[in-house]
Each structure stands twice: as structure tokens, then as C-alpha cells.
């Protein structure tokens, strides 16, 4: 079964569902011209810092989802990274406005209630037209 595309709001709902004792939301690192926060999350408190970002380019939704799903696995304990050795800094939406624009455009064509067959037809048509 195909997983459906999450929009910006649904991605944020998922981020807000994580165990706050494992993945801590920090103050935004900044705001966009239209006031969207550039959110920052932290896992661990070790001396070795790693920065993991997604959504630098608005059309790259796969990177947002990769970062969010990775954070989800950490939050649930499905992945072990020694939090006393590493500090992971997450910025799932470097370009939140781009993510909003792209997911709103997709949602206007592919609604959550569409069948998988219709969604695949839209995607295949888009792919063929892009050739």
C-alpha cells in the first residue's frame, strides 16, 4: 500500500507527537519573511554535534520526511544513538514556505480521500508530461 503525501501541517503534527524527553524542541533559529518559524530540535547532549536538515528546497519533500521519520525512530527508541556522546540538531524545514507552497499545490490536486489508483494515475501523468 502506498503511503500518502503529508502536507506541512501534518508533518508538524507528527513532530509535535514525539516524546519531548527524547526530542526537545528549541527556540526557532529564525523566521521567514512571512513569519514561519525555522524550527530546531535537539536529541542528546554529547560533545559531538551533528546537524541534520531537510527542506532546503521547497520541492524536495523527501528530505523533510526523511528527517522527520528519523526523528520519530529516535523518539520511539527504534534507533539507538548514544545521547551522552552525540548531540543531534535537527532543522526539518530549512525553507518552510517552500514546503507550504508545494504541499498546498499537491493537496489541491491529490486530496487525502483519493484512491491509490487515482493518485498513481496523477503521478504517472505528471512523470510522462515531464519527459
Secondary structure by P-SEA (a helix, b strand, c coil): cccccccaaaaaaaaaaccccccccccccccccccccbbbbbcccccbbbbbbcccccccaaaaaaaaaaaaaaaacccccccccbbbbbbccccaaaaaaaaaaaaacccccccaaaaaaaaaaaaaaac
